[in-house]
Amino acid sequence: MTAPAAPGVPATVAALERLAAAISPGEFAITLTTGTGRRPRLTVCSRSGSAAEDVYADGNGWFWWPWAERIAGTADPLTAAYRVSAALRGPAPAGGRR
């Protein structure tokens, strides 16, 4: 299953750019992919190479995981960045510290 189609490509690219700006570049490598006939996506990879994931945006105001689960609204890129970063970091080690 994939995330809903993105009707307004310029709006989705702008939303993904805002999300990219909100994610820590020191901890993650971020690539925005666009192209004719392809849905824009943001690929976020941990710099340790242990995790990577694509994120999509739709024209209805949502960021999505590729398995069609909402992450956060596109009006709130900081919350989306937090959730994407947390998912790629994985569970906190025992004692709650990283």
PyMOL commands that set and color helices and strands:
alter all, ss='L'
color gray80, all
select helices_A, chain A and resi 9-22+77-89
alter helices_A, ss='H'
color red, helices_A
select strands_A, chain A and resi 28-33+41-46+52-57+62-64+70-73
alter strands_A, ss='S'
color yellow, strands_A
deselect
rebuild
show_as cartoon
